[in-house]
Structures are given as structure tokens and as C-alpha cells.
């Protein structure tokens, strides 16, 4: 039983790390897009 909980905790931990990396990459891409696009001066 303890082994299953340990494996589950590991899977949840890895999923959290992956989620944070994807979110950080997405935020970085959005920031670069905003910084490098010409402003709309209409």
C-alpha cells in the first residue's frame, strides 16, 4: 500500500513539474509576442 502511495506521489510531482514548465514556456512566448509585434496605432 505504501509503495502505491509513493508511486502516486511521484507521478503527481512529475505532472506538477511538467505543468509548470509548459505554463512558463507559454507565458514566455506570449511575452515575446507582445514585445516584438508592432503596436496598433490606429
matplotlib code that plots the C-alpha trace (Angstrom):
import matplotlib.pyplot as plt

x = [0.0, 2.8, 4.6, 1.4, 1.1, 4.8, 4.4, 1.2, 3.0, 5.9, 3.5, 1.7, 5.0, 6.3, 2.9, 3.2, 6.7, 5.7, 2.6, 4.8, 7.3, 4.6, 3.0, 6.3, 7.1, 3.6, 4.0, 7.4, 6.1, 3.2, 5.6, 7.9, 4.9, 3.7, 7.2, 8.0, 4.7, 4.2, 1.7, -1.7, -1.7, -5.0]
y = [0.0, 2.4, 1.7, 2.6, 5.9, 6.7, 6.0, 8.1, 11.0, 10.7, 10.8, 13.8, 15.5, 14.9, 16.1, 19.3, 20.0, 19.4, 21.6, 24.4, 24.2, 24.3, 27.2, 29.1, 28.4, 29.6, 32.8, 33.5, 33.0, 35.4, 38.0, 37.8, 38.0, 41.2, 42.7, 42.0, 42.9, 46.4, 48.5, 49.1, 52.9, 53.3]
z = [0.0, 0.9, -2.4, -4.4, -2.5, -3.1, -6.8, -6.9, -5.2, -7.7, -10.7, -9.2, -8.6, -12.1, -13.5, -11.5, -12.8, -16.4, -16.0, -14.5, -17.4, -20.0, -18.4, -18.1, -21.7, -22.8, -20.7, -22.2, -25.7, -25.1, -23.6, -26.6, -29.0, -27.2, -27.1, -30.8, -32.5, -33.8, -31.7, -33.2, -33.6, -35.4]

ax = plt.figure().add_subplot(projection="3d")
ax.plot(x, y, z, "-o")
ax.set_aspect("equal")
plt.show()
